């Protein structure tokens, strides 16, 4: 199921983004804004259906290979490409899932 949401900071230049159960779609990052970046990460995700994660659930790594190497299903650590951090409406720093690497 896809639904329109209010745009996070990564989407301010393009309007509404779409979120589905496997990640963000339609994210276009303004390279001049320097607000958020796409990054590889290890994400603590007990269930895969979420599209955004609190900063303390995300560990940034240097490459896709490093993320894949650090993934551990027993610890619910999944390799991903994420966008962020952005500030949520509640004031938390969050990362948006672009896609899982596995």
N, C-alpha and C positions, 0 to 999 in steps of 0.2 A: 504494500500500500504506500503510495506517495502522497505527501501533503505539503502545501506551501506554508512557510514559516516566515516570521519576521527576520530580516537579514542580519546575520552576525557581522562583526566588523570586517570579515573577509569578503563580504558581498556588498558592501556599501556602494561600490561603483557600478554594480550591475543590477541592483534591485533584489527581487525575491529569489531565494535559493529553494531547492527541493531537498527534502530529507526522506530517505526510505530506511528500511530496516538493515541495510548493509552499508550505509555510509552517505556522505554528502554528494549531491550531484549539482552541477551548474556552479561550482565555485570558481571564481576568477579572481586571482589575487593581483592587486595593483602593485607592481614592483617598486613604484615610487613612494608608496605609502609607508612601507617599513613597519606596518602594524602586526602582521602575522606572516608566517611562512609555512610551506609544506615541509614536513620533516618525517623521517623514519623514527619509529618508536616501538617500545614494548609497552603494551597496554594491559593492565589488570582488568580482565573482563570475564567474570563468572558466567555470563551469558552473552552471546554474540549479537543480540538484537538491538543494542543501543547505538546511537549515532553521535553521542557526545560524552565526554569523560572529564571528571575533575582533574585538575593538575596533579594531584597526588597519586592518581592512578596511571600516570603516563611517565615513562622514562625515555627521554630522547637518546637516540643512538646515531652513529655516524653514517650508516648505510643500510640498505635493504638486507644485505648479507648479514650484518651484525644483528639486525632485528630478528631475522630468521634463526640465527645461531642461538640467540638468547631466549627464544620462545620455549615455554615449558607448560604443556597442557595440565600437568598435575598441580601447578601453581596458578593456573588460569592466566598465564602471561601469553599474549598473542602478539605476533608481529603485524605492524600496521603502518600505513602512511596516514598522517594526521595533519590538520591545519590548526595553528594556534600559537600561543594561547590568545584567547579572546576573553573579554569580560562578559559574564552572564548578567541577566537582569537582576539577579540576586547579589551580584558583586563578586562572584567567584571567578577564578581564572579557569577556563575550560578549553579542551581541545575537541575538534570535530573530526570524526572519522572520514577519511577519503575512501580508503578501501583496506581490507585485510590482505596481508601478503601470503597467507597460506591457502 
